[in-house]
Amino acid sequence: MARPREFDMDETLDAAMSTFWTRGYESTSMADIVEATGVQKGSLYKAFDDKHDLFMQSLTRYLEGADVAMRIALSEGETPIDHLRAWLGSVVLMCSGQDMQRGCMAMNTAVELGPHDEKVATLLKTHHARASRLLTETIAAGQQAGELRDDLSAEQLSKTLFTFGAGLLGTSKCLQDTIDPAQMVDAALTLVRA
């Protein structure tokens, strides 16, 4: 009879995710994961096929959390512009504190592994499509309400805001003292307002 798992899978994935997020995939060793999780290497390999499998499950967990956070932010406030402000505000929050130095795990992974890891690229493209769809729906509602400009498609404006958010996350890693996040949110909303 197999012995029961002696660690909490959620806690282990959270600790691994934090380590990969901070250090990147290539710079994280299994010894780093053992130290971060407190789970012995043999137990990790029984639960996960290899380091890449653990990474993919950690990245999936991160993206699921990002999806939930985006849905929550895009439901805050009364109007579509309020929803967009709340979402951009959530991006700004990621640009402060501990996450400022880490940036966005999805973006970091896209740069590090996306060009040569098909599984990672597919997972990130799927996440991007979901996020883009949510933004596009919010923007389309804002266009119908007359709040947002309609000389560009909702999809074009969605791509603009998504790229803005990604840029803010990326630049916050090295330019945190030169960025005023509140000003950046106002500037982004100016781009899409009617």
PyMOL commands that set and color helices and strands:
alter all, ss='L'
color gray80, all
select helices_A, chain A and resi 9-23+30-37+41-47+51-73+80-94+98-102+105-112+118-144+154-178+181-192
alter helices_A, ss='H'
color red, helices_A
deselect
rebuild
show_as cartoon
